[in-house]
Every structure is written in C-alpha cells, then in structure tokens.
Amino acid sequence: MRVIAGTARSLRLKTPEGMDTRPTTDRIKETLFNMLQPYLGDALFVDLFSGSGGIGIEALSRGARHAYFIENERRALSCIQENLQFTHLAEQATVLKTDALSALYSIHEKEADIVFMDPPYDCGYEERVLTVLKDLPWVTSNTLIVIETSLQTDISCLEKSGFSVEKEKRYKTNRHVFCRKM
C-alpha cells in the first residue's frame, strides 16, 4: 500500500499483520480521493477505524490541515504512528487510542470537514457511529461523511439517524456511501 498523491506521494506504508484490518486497495483509494479532492484543501479530516492510517495519511498528503486517527488495536496503532513519522505528517495528526464511539467525544473542534469510517464489515457499527455523530456539535450539515461498507450492509439506518445519501460508489466487493446531516 502506498500514498497515491500529494506531499508523500509514492511512499510505501506499513500495514498490520493478520486479518484484523482490510487496507483499502490503491485503486479504490485513488477513486475515493478523486471524489474527495475538492473538499480536502485545509480540511479537518477524521479517520475512524483507521487501521494502518492510509486514508487519513492520503488526506494529509493531499492538503488536509489536520487529521484525527482513531484506532483501538495495538498493532494497527503502531503502524499509524510509524507511517506518520515516515511520511513526515505526524505534526498534522492526532492519534486517539480508543474505540470509535468514545473517541468521537474526545474531538473538540468547531467543525469537521470530512469524517471517513471503515468499520469491520457487517458488525452494525455504522448505525451506532451515526447515532453519535448526529448529536456532535462539530458534525454539521457541511460535514461530509463517507462510509466504506460491504455491498450487503443495510444502510437504511442513515435516514433514521438524520443523514441523507448524496452519492454511492460501488466496487466489486464494497462501496463508499457519501452522506450529510439533514
């Protein structure tokens, strides 16, 4: 896995060993960031379920001003910290070692521009996270929420949680759902 574009372009990132994380492939990451590029300039980016940190690092490399990395697994956290040092982006990052739901209450910003979440597939985290996000002051109608899910994940919880889908990009095995607070 590598950084696709920006200040850290072409740098290879470490990924945690084992099957606990699913790093987003370079091809899917490139497609995602082609869609996100207009929103990244000076953005505050939140990367939930960060894994190796590849998504948040890509956002920083492409112009985000700051990124929060939220991860609870020890080996993944080690990769995030090593990757941030290696790419020289650590000064622009806050790494929170806690579960995603608790971490959301630890962020004290005026407004997040982009929240990206890639939770373990088919475990129901999407609805729980969205329920918390809808009531946080730093998540506004301007905040773009991007959810990476399996194709089978039921996302009908979005509307019930107070979010509307703007677009969806499907791939062979997963998809990105872009939504905003109603």
Backbone as JSON, one array per atom type, in Angstrom:
{
  "sequence": "MRVIAGTARSLRLKTPEGMDTRPTTDRIKETLFNMLQPYLGDALFVDLFSGSGGIGIEALSRGARHAYFIENERRALSCIQENLQFTHLAEQATVLKTDALSALYSIHEKEADIVFMDPPYDCGYEERVLTVLKDLPWVTSNTLIVIETSLQTDISCLEKSGFSVEKEKRYKTNRHVFCRKM",
  "N": [[0.85, -1.17, 0.0], [0.5, 2.23, -0.77], [1.07, 5.83, -0.67], [-0.9, 7.75, -2.74], [-0.95, 10.36, -3.94], [0.22, 13.8, -3.69], [2.13, 15.44, -1.04], [3.43, 13.28, 0.14], [3.62, 11.45, -1.83], [3.89, 8.29, -3.44], [5.19, 7.02, -1.35], [5.67, 4.06, 0.51], [3.47, 2.44, 2.73], [3.3, 0.93, 5.96], [1.45, -1.96, 6.96], [-0.73, -3.52, 9.34], [0.02, -6.82, 10.46], [-1.8, -9.87, 9.89], [-5.37, -10.59, 9.95], [-7.01, -8.65, 10.98], [-7.36, -6.11, 9.97], [-8.42, -4.44, 6.93], [-6.79, -3.16, 4.58], [-7.52, -0.47, 2.42], [-7.49, -0.88, -1.03], [-5.03, 0.36, -3.39], [-6.15, 1.15, -5.84], [-8.92, 1.54, -5.27], [-8.64, 3.47, -3.28], [-7.52, 5.56, -4.76], [-9.68, 6.19, -6.49], [-11.58, 6.98, -4.57], [-10.3, 9.26, -3.46], [-10.13, 10.9, -5.69], [-12.74, 11.7, -5.84], [-12.97, 13.02, -3.39], [-11.14, 15.11, -3.5], [-11.9, 17.89, -4.11], [-12.77, 18.76, -1.61], [-10.7, 18.68, 0.19], [-8.73, 20.68, 0.61], [-7.19, 22.41, 3.16], [-8.69, 21.02, 5.04], [-10.32, 19.58, 7.93], [-9.96, 16.38, 8.89], [-11.39, 13.31, 9.8], [-10.57, 10.1, 10.65], [-12.03, 7.26, 11.21], [-11.79, 4.04, 12.73], [-9.15, 3.45, 11.84], [-7.1, 1.61, 11.05], [-4.22, 1.03, 9.27], [-3.82, 3.68, 8.89], [-3.78, 4.69, 6.36], [-5.8, 6.05, 4.86], [-6.32, 8.51, 6.2], [-3.7, 9.54, 6.11], [-3.36, 9.81, 3.36], [-5.24, 11.85, 2.96], [-4.01, 13.97, 4.4], [-1.62, 14.19, 2.93], [-2.64, 15.17, 0.58], [-3.49, 17.72, 1.18], [-5.17, 18.23, 3.43], [-5.52, 19.97, 6.53], [-5.37, 18.96, 9.1], [-5.6, 15.78, 10.71], [-7.5, 13.37, 12.45], [-6.83, 10.26, 13.84], [-8.38, 7.36, 14.62], [-8.19, 4.53, 16.43], [-8.19, 1.29, 17.9], [-6.76, -1.03, 18.11], [-3.7, -2.45, 19.02], [-1.45, -3.22, 17.33], [-2.18, -2.02, 14.92], [-2.22, 0.67, 15.68], [0.5, 1.1, 16.15], [1.46, 0.88, 13.53], [0.17, 3.13, 12.37], [1.43, 5.25, 13.75], [4.13, 4.84, 13.0], [3.87, 5.13, 10.22], [3.02, 7.8, 10.03], [5.3, 9.14, 11.0], [7.18, 8.32, 9.07], [6.17, 9.48, 6.73], [6.4, 12.1, 7.34], [4.26, 13.51, 8.41], [3.32, 13.66, 10.96], [3.1, 15.91, 12.62], [0.74, 17.08, 11.87], [-1.23, 15.5, 12.82], [-3.49, 13.81, 15.04], [-3.55, 11.12, 17.11], [-5.77, 8.87, 18.41], [-6.06, 6.48, 20.82], [-8.4, 4.5, 21.25], [-11.77, 3.2, 21.39], [-13.99, 3.74, 18.61], [-16.49, 4.99, 19.18], [-16.19, 6.16, 21.75], [-14.05, 7.87, 21.18], [-15.14, 9.83, 19.55], [-16.27, 11.69, 21.26], [-14.04, 12.89, 22.24], [-13.05, 14.69, 20.5], [-12.66, 18.03, 19.96], [-13.48, 20.28, 18.15], [-14.34, 23.04, 16.02], [-15.65, 22.48, 13.59], [-15.81, 19.57, 11.6], [-14.59, 18.7, 8.42], [-14.55, 16.4, 6.82], [-15.56, 13.15, 7.6], [-14.43, 9.97, 7.72], [-15.29, 6.62, 7.71], [-14.47, 3.26, 8.2], [-15.55, 0.71, 9.27], [-15.33, -2.6, 10.84], [-16.71, -4.98, 8.68], [-20.2, -5.72, 8.46], [-20.93, -5.69, 11.18], [-22.54, -3.89, 12.41], [-21.63, -1.39, 13.25], [-21.94, 0.99, 11.84], [-24.53, 2.17, 12.21], [-24.46, 2.67, 14.99], [-22.31, 4.5, 15.19], [-23.24, 6.61, 13.56], [-25.47, 7.41, 15.03], [-24.27, 8.63, 17.22], [-22.72, 10.6, 15.91], [-24.68, 12.34, 14.83], [-25.45, 14.02, 16.9], [-23.26, 15.49, 17.67], [-21.51, 18.56, 18.11], [-19.52, 19.32, 16.28], [-20.07, 18.09, 13.94], [-21.68, 19.04, 11.21], [-24.16, 20.25, 8.84], [-22.51, 20.75, 6.75], [-20.49, 18.92, 6.93], [-18.97, 16.24, 5.39], [-19.72, 12.88, 5.34], [-18.24, 9.8, 4.92], [-18.73, 6.49, 4.28], [-17.32, 3.33, 4.29], [-18.39, 0.27, 3.26], [-19.45, -3.2, 3.14], [-20.99, -4.62, 0.21], [-23.34, -5.8, 0.97], [-24.19, -4.59, 3.3], [-26.76, -3.14, 5.16], [-27.89, 0.03, 4.79], [-30.03, 1.52, 5.57], [-30.3, 2.73, 7.95], [-29.25, 5.25, 7.83], [-31.03, 7.42, 7.13], [-32.79, 7.28, 9.29], [-31.04, 7.97, 11.28], [-30.65, 10.6, 10.78], [-29.29, 11.44, 8.47], [-28.62, 12.06, 5.0], [-28.21, 10.43, 1.88], [-25.82, 11.39, -0.46], [-24.35, 10.42, -2.62], [-23.26, 7.28, -4.03], [-20.67, 4.99, -4.44], [-19.94, 2.08, -6.03], [-17.98, -0.88, -5.84], [-16.31, -3.99, -6.71], [-16.51, -5.63, -4.35], [-17.17, -3.97, -2.25], [-18.32, -0.68, -1.12], [-18.52, 2.93, -1.25], [-20.28, 5.19, 0.61], [-21.59, 8.36, 0.5], [-22.59, 10.88, 2.58], [-24.6, 13.4, 4.3], [-25.52, 15.36, 7.15], [-28.93, 15.89, 7.75]],
  "CA": [[0.0, 0.0, 0.0], [1.31, 3.44, -0.89], [0.38, 7.11, -0.77], [-1.16, 7.92, -4.16], [-0.63, 11.7, -4.46], [0.5, 14.85, -2.71], [3.47, 15.63, -0.5], [4.02, 11.98, 0.49], [3.36, 10.6, -3.0], [4.66, 7.08, -3.74], [5.79, 6.38, -0.17], [5.01, 2.82, 0.92], [3.02, 2.44, 4.12], [3.22, -0.36, 6.65], [0.11, -2.4, 7.34], [-0.66, -4.5, 10.42], [-0.05, -8.23, 10.07], [-3.02, -10.56, 10.31], [-6.62, -10.34, 9.24], [-7.85, -7.72, 11.73], [-7.63, -4.91, 9.18], [-8.54, -4.61, 5.48], [-6.35, -1.91, 3.96], [-8.17, -0.1, 1.16], [-6.54, -1.06, -2.13], [-4.6, 1.6, -4.03], [-7.1, 1.53, -6.89], [-10.13, 2.08, -4.64], [-8.24, 4.71, -2.6], [-7.37, 6.59, -5.79], [-11.03, 6.57, -6.9], [-12.16, 7.72, -3.45], [-9.7, 10.59, -3.32], [-10.51, 11.72, -6.83], [-14.03, 12.29, -5.48], [-12.82, 13.87, -2.21], [-10.15, 16.17, -3.7], [-12.4, 19.27, -3.98], [-13.09, 19.08, -0.21], [-9.54, 18.42, 1.05], [-7.9, 21.85, 0.9], [-7.28, 22.94, 4.52], [-9.78, 20.31, 5.71], [-10.17, 18.78, 9.15], [-10.33, 15.03, 8.45], [-11.48, 12.33, 10.89], [-10.44, 8.74, 10.12], [-12.5, 6.3, 12.22], [-11.36, 2.67, 12.43], [-8.05, 3.86, 10.95], [-6.25, 0.54, 10.54], [-2.83, 1.46, 9.09], [-3.81, 5.13, 8.75], [-3.59, 5.03, 4.96], [-6.79, 7.01, 4.35], [-6.01, 9.81, 6.8], [-2.41, 9.99, 5.58], [-3.63, 10.28, 1.99], [-5.9, 13.15, 3.09], [-2.99, 14.95, 4.78], [-0.7, 14.34, 1.8], [-3.33, 15.92, -0.47], [-3.82, 19.08, 1.56], [-5.92, 18.44, 4.67], [-4.67, 20.66, 7.5], [-5.21, 18.13, 10.3], [-6.38, 14.53, 10.69], [-7.62, 12.54, 13.65], [-6.77, 8.84, 13.56], [-8.99, 6.67, 15.75], [-7.95, 3.09, 16.31], [-8.12, 0.66, 19.22], [-5.92, -2.23, 18.05], [-2.32, -2.08, 19.31], [-0.56, -3.33, 16.16], [-2.58, -1.01, 13.95], [-1.75, 1.96, 16.2], [1.93, 1.16, 15.91], [1.6, 1.18, 12.09], [-0.23, 4.52, 12.14], [2.48, 6.14, 14.24], [5.3, 4.68, 12.13], [3.55, 5.71, 8.91], [3.01, 9.26, 10.17], [6.7, 9.57, 11.09], [7.82, 8.04, 7.79], [5.67, 10.43, 5.72], [6.63, 13.45, 7.88], [2.95, 14.15, 8.6], [2.92, 13.49, 12.36], [2.76, 17.21, 13.22], [-0.62, 17.44, 11.47], [-2.1, 14.37, 13.19], [-3.81, 13.43, 16.41], [-3.88, 9.69, 17.15], [-6.52, 8.53, 19.61], [-6.09, 5.04, 21.07], [-9.65, 4.18, 21.95], [-12.79, 2.74, 20.45], [-14.5, 4.82, 17.78], [-17.6, 5.71, 19.81], [-15.63, 7.01, 22.81], [-13.17, 8.88, 20.58], [-15.92, 10.92, 18.97], [-16.48, 12.69, 22.31], [-12.73, 13.47, 22.56], [-12.71, 15.67, 19.47], [-13.24, 19.33, 20.33], [-13.22, 21.17, 17.03], [-15.52, 23.82, 15.62], [-16.35, 21.74, 12.55], [-15.04, 18.63, 10.78], [-14.96, 18.79, 7.01], [-14.78, 15.04, 6.32], [-15.44, 12.01, 8.51], [-14.35, 8.72, 6.97], [-15.32, 5.44, 8.59], [-14.33, 1.95, 7.56], [-15.64, -0.23, 10.39], [-15.41, -4.02, 10.45], [-17.92, -5.22, 7.91], [-21.34, -6.5, 8.92], [-20.97, -5.75, 12.65], [-23.51, -2.91, 12.89], [-21.02, -0.17, 13.77], [-22.38, 2.17, 11.1], [-25.67, 2.79, 12.88], [-24.04, 3.19, 16.3], [-21.49, 5.69, 14.99], [-24.09, 7.67, 13.04], [-26.32, 7.87, 16.13], [-23.45, 9.55, 18.0], [-22.33, 11.73, 15.06], [-25.77, 13.29, 14.59], [-25.6, 14.94, 18.03], [-22.0, 16.17, 17.99], [-21.51, 19.93, 17.57], [-18.54, 19.5, 15.2], [-20.64, 17.48, 12.73], [-22.72, 19.96, 10.74], [-24.68, 19.91, 7.51], [-21.39, 20.89, 5.82], [-19.56, 17.8, 7.12], [-19.18, 15.09, 4.51], [-19.49, 11.59, 5.99], [-18.0, 8.75, 3.93], [-18.76, 5.17, 4.93], [-16.93, 2.2, 3.47], [-19.12, -0.9, 3.73], [-19.62, -4.28, 2.18], [-22.16, -4.4, -0.64], [-24.52, -6.35, 1.63], [-24.55, -3.83, 4.5], [-28.01, -2.37, 5.1], [-27.63, 1.41, 5.21], [-31.29, 2.23, 5.79], [-30.17, 3.46, 9.22], [-28.8, 6.61, 7.57], [-32.12, 8.38, 7.23], [-33.28, 7.22, 10.67], [-30.04, 8.65, 12.1], [-30.61, 12.02, 10.44], [-28.37, 11.69, 7.38], [-29.14, 11.76, 3.66], [-27.18, 9.96, 0.96], [-25.56, 12.26, -1.62], [-23.97, 9.53, -3.71], [-22.71, 5.98, -3.65], [-19.76, 4.43, -5.44], [-19.83, 0.63, -5.82], [-16.84, -1.61, -6.39], [-16.65, -5.41, -6.78], [-16.86, -6.25, -3.06], [-17.56, -2.98, -1.25], [-18.82, 0.58, -1.66], [-18.41, 4.14, -0.45], [-21.54, 5.93, 0.69], [-21.32, 9.74, 0.87], [-23.82, 11.42, 3.15], [-24.52, 14.59, 5.13], [-26.57, 15.56, 8.14], [-30.09, 16.6, 7.2]],
  "C": [[0.89, 1.23, 0.0], [0.42, 4.67, -0.86], [0.28, 7.42, -2.26], [-0.67, 9.28, -4.68], [-0.29, 12.65, -3.32], [1.92, 14.85, -2.21], [4.18, 14.32, -0.16], [3.87, 10.97, -0.65], [4.39, 9.47, -3.15], [5.33, 6.43, -2.53], [4.98, 5.15, 0.22], [4.69, 2.87, 2.4], [3.03, 1.03, 4.67], [1.76, -0.68, 6.93], [0.25, -3.44, 8.45], [-0.73, -5.92, 9.86], [-1.36, -8.82, 10.55], [-4.23, -10.1, 9.54], [-7.54, -9.36, 9.97], [-8.18, -6.45, 10.97], [-7.72, -5.29, 7.7], [-8.07, -3.33, 4.84], [-7.06, -1.69, 2.62], [-7.14, -0.2, 0.04], [-6.21, 0.29, -2.76], [-5.6, 2.08, -5.08], [-8.36, 2.16, -6.3], [-9.81, 3.39, -3.93], [-8.09, 5.85, -3.61], [-8.74, 7.1, -6.27], [-11.69, 7.42, -5.82], [-11.61, 9.14, -3.39], [-9.88, 11.47, -4.55], [-11.85, 12.39, -6.56], [-13.91, 13.28, -4.31], [-11.95, 15.11, -2.45], [-10.71, 17.59, -3.57], [-12.66, 19.7, -2.53], [-11.87, 19.06, 0.7], [-8.72, 19.65, 1.42], [-8.18, 22.41, 2.27], [-8.38, 22.26, 5.36], [-9.35, 19.71, 7.05], [-10.78, 17.42, 8.82], [-10.33, 14.11, 9.66], [-11.52, 10.95, 10.27], [-10.78, 7.75, 11.23], [-12.16, 4.88, 11.78], [-10.18, 2.75, 11.46], [-7.2, 2.74, 10.38], [-4.81, 1.0, 10.46], [-2.7, 2.98, 9.0], [-3.71, 5.61, 7.32], [-4.55, 6.08, 4.42], [-6.51, 8.4, 4.91], [-4.7, 10.39, 6.3], [-2.57, 10.49, 4.15], [-4.29, 11.66, 2.03], [-4.9, 14.24, 3.45], [-2.05, 15.23, 3.61], [-1.31, 15.22, 0.71], [-3.85, 17.28, -0.02], [-4.67, 19.3, 2.79], [-4.99, 19.08, 5.7], [-4.42, 19.81, 8.73], [-6.07, 16.88, 10.14], [-6.35, 13.87, 12.06], [-7.64, 11.09, 13.19], [-7.3, 8.12, 14.79], [-8.89, 5.18, 15.52], [-7.76, 2.52, 17.71], [-7.14, -0.51, 19.25], [-4.44, -1.83, 18.11], [-1.4, -2.12, 18.09], [-0.89, -2.29, 15.09], [-2.1, 0.38, 14.4], [-0.26, 2.15, 15.96], [2.21, 1.5, 14.44], [1.26, 2.63, 11.79], [0.9, 5.45, 12.55], [3.74, 6.04, 13.39], [5.06, 5.32, 10.77], [3.53, 7.24, 8.95], [4.43, 9.82, 10.26], [7.38, 9.45, 9.73], [7.42, 9.06, 6.72], [5.87, 11.89, 6.14], [5.32, 14.23, 8.04], [2.47, 14.11, 10.05], [2.5, 14.8, 13.02], [1.31, 17.63, 12.93], [-1.65, 16.41, 11.94], [-2.31, 14.29, 14.69], [-4.24, 11.97, 16.36], [-4.56, 9.4, 18.48], [-6.63, 7.01, 19.73], [-7.32, 4.73, 21.93], [-10.64, 3.67, 20.91], [-13.43, 3.95, 19.78], [-15.59, 5.64, 18.49], [-17.09, 6.64, 20.91], [-14.81, 8.15, 22.23], [-13.95, 10.06, 20.05], [-16.15, 12.05, 19.98], [-15.18, 13.39, 22.71], [-12.3, 14.53, 21.56], [-13.44, 16.97, 19.81], [-12.82, 20.35, 19.28], [-14.49, 21.95, 16.74], [-16.34, 23.04, 14.6], [-15.38, 20.8, 11.84], [-15.53, 18.78, 9.35], [-15.33, 17.42, 6.45], [-14.6, 14.05, 7.46], [-15.49, 10.76, 7.64], [-14.41, 7.58, 7.96], [-15.32, 4.17, 7.77], [-14.36, 0.9, 8.67], [-15.57, -1.67, 9.91], [-16.75, -4.27, 9.78], [-18.94, -6.07, 8.67], [-21.37, -6.72, 10.44], [-21.91, -4.7, 13.25], [-22.93, -1.62, 13.44], [-21.56, 1.09, 13.09], [-23.5, 2.89, 11.84], [-25.28, 3.38, 14.23], [-23.22, 4.46, 16.16], [-22.35, 6.85, 14.5], [-25.0, 8.25, 14.13], [-25.56, 8.86, 17.0], [-23.12, 10.8, 17.17], [-23.43, 12.78, 14.92], [-25.91, 14.33, 15.69], [-24.33, 15.7, 18.4], [-21.97, 17.55, 17.36], [-20.55, 20.14, 16.4], [-18.95, 18.77, 13.92], [-21.83, 18.34, 12.34], [-23.25, 19.49, 9.39], [-23.61, 20.08, 6.43], [-20.43, 19.71, 5.88], [-19.93, 16.65, 6.19], [-18.8, 13.82, 5.27], [-19.33, 10.56, 4.87], [-17.9, 7.43, 4.68], [-18.34, 4.13, 3.93], [-17.6, 0.96, 4.07], [-19.05, -2.02, 2.69], [-20.85, -3.96, 1.34], [-23.45, -4.85, 0.04], [-24.99, -5.53, 2.84], [-25.8, -3.0, 4.26], [-27.71, -0.96, 5.62], [-28.92, 2.21, 5.39], [-31.27, 3.02, 7.09], [-29.77, 4.92, 9.0], [-29.91, 7.63, 7.78], [-32.66, 8.44, 8.66], [-32.33, 7.97, 11.61], [-29.89, 10.12, 11.76], [-29.64, 12.4, 9.34], [-29.04, 11.36, 6.05], [-27.97, 11.39, 2.76], [-27.05, 10.94, -0.2], [-25.18, 11.43, -2.84], [-23.38, 8.26, -3.14], [-21.83, 5.49, -4.79], [-19.56, 2.96, -5.09], [-18.6, 0.07, -6.51], [-17.23, -3.09, -6.41], [-17.16, -5.97, -5.46], [-17.33, -5.26, -2.01], [-18.05, -1.71, -1.93], [-18.47, 1.72, -0.71], [-19.75, 4.87, -0.53], [-21.2, 7.32, 1.24], [-22.63, 10.34, 1.39], [-23.53, 12.67, 3.98], [-25.7, 14.61, 6.09], [-27.71, 16.34, 7.5], [-30.39, 17.85, 7.99]]
}
